[in-house]
Amino acid sequence: MSFPIQLNRPLVVFDIESTGISPRKDRIIELAAVKVNPDGTEESRCWLLNPTIPIPKETTAIHGISDEIVKDCPTFAERAKEILAFFEGADLSGFNSDRFDIPCLEEEFARVGLNLAVQSRRRVDVQRIYHRMFPRDLSAAVREYLGRSHDGAHGAEADAHATLEVLKAELKRHAEVPRTVDEIDQWIAPTDPLNADRDGLFRWKNGEWTVNFGKKKGESLKRIMLDEPNFLKWMVKGDFSADARMVAADALKGRLPPPPAEAQK
């Protein structure tokens, strides 16, 4: 059976097991990814990684990966370019990927000076489609759509493959779900084309990029870049999304995002 979404570039369906639940503070232990190419062919990769920080016992109890298991594994930094190459030019999909897997992967790349460039990728969060239909978890989705129990739950590789199977089943069952990645991305989580980052902390307004939060809301990013660089340094070190921190870091180097396409019409 051909893939039920029209693809004009690859779609990487991936899952992460980590040291905890904070994308900013925790580290990836296992990353499994299935790439669906526009011709329908699939490629799979799985990386077991040394997180360089202790794995809490309560986390090991969930996914079964201990410090001993990963002590001789490569670190994310050692595999970062290889992983980024697998994701090159692809849109992103996962189960709860918008809230955890994508931010977690963004943070890991940011730590080694690489950019996942999420803003240029469409996203298909399989959990969001599922929650539109039934507000449950991946194991329940496997039971509902695939008619079986989810053996291997909380293992990244099993979860990634099960997520892909659920995505296919969702699209087969629900005719109302769009059939292109662009439409699904906007249907699940509409984005504002005038925002420079996912959370809209920087926004195009009155012909220039402006800060869109706090006491600086509405102020010119260019002016702040020239006159108040400490504000941008604070953002770079703060608890903001990786793409917002990247905008701030670039502004400190004198680089502003290009004007959004909507502003050039």
C-alpha positions, 0 to 999 in steps of 0.5 A, a space after each residue: 500500500 502506498 503511503 497515505 500522505 502526499 510527500 514532496 520531501 521525506 518524513 522522519 518519524 522518530 522517538 526518543 528515550 531520555 534521562 528525564 522529561 525536560 528537553 532543556 535539562 535532560 539528555 537523549 539515551 536512545 533515538 530511533 527514526 524511520 524515514 519515509 521517502 516521497 517514493 514510499 520507501 523507508 529507511 530506519 536508524 537507531 542510535 544508543 547514546 551515552 548521555 554523559 549524565 547519570 540516568 535516574 533509577 526511576 527513568 531506567 525503570 521505565 525504558 530499561 536503559 541503565 548507565 551500565 548499558 550505555 557507558 561505552 556508547 558514543 555521545 550525541 556530540 560524536 553522532 550529531 552530524 550523522 544524525 543531522 544528515 539522516 534528518 536532512 531535508 525532511 519533515 518531522 513526525 512522532 508521538 507527542 513530538 511537538 512537546 518533547 521529541 522535537 524540542 529535545 532533539 533541538 536542544 541536543 543539536 544546539 549544545 554542539 552548535 548545530 541547528 535542526 532548523 525546525 521552522 523550515 520543517 513541517 510537523 505531523 505530531 501523530 499524538 495530536 491527530 489521535 487526540 483529535 479523535 481519542 484523547 489517550 496514549 500510544 499504547 491505546 492508539 495501537 489497540 484502537 487502530 491496530 487491534 493489538 497490544 503495544 509490545 515493547 512500549 517505552 522502547 524507542 525503536 518499538 515506539 517509533 515503528 508503532 507510531 508510524 503504523 498508527 499514523 497510517 491507520 489514522 489516515 486510512 480510517 479518518 477521511 477528514 484528516 488532510 492528505 498533505 504534510 502542509 495541511 496536516 501541520 496547519 490543521 494540528 497546530 496552525 503557525 503564524 508566518 510572521 513569527 520568527 520562532 515557534 513560540 512567537 517571541 520574535 515577530 514581524 511588525 511594521 516592516 521589521 522584527 520586534 520582540 513580542 513578549 515582556 517589557 520589550 514587547 513591540 520594540 525593534 530587535 535591530 535597536 535592541 541588537 545595537 543598544 541593549 545586547 545584554 537583553 539578548 545575552 539573557 535570552 541566550 542563557 534563559 529557559 527559552 526554546 532552542 529556535 528563539 535562543 538561536 534568533 537571539 544568538 544570531 542578533 548578537 552577531 549582527 544577523 537578523 532573520 530574513 523577512 517572512 515570505 508574507 511580508 514580501 508579497 
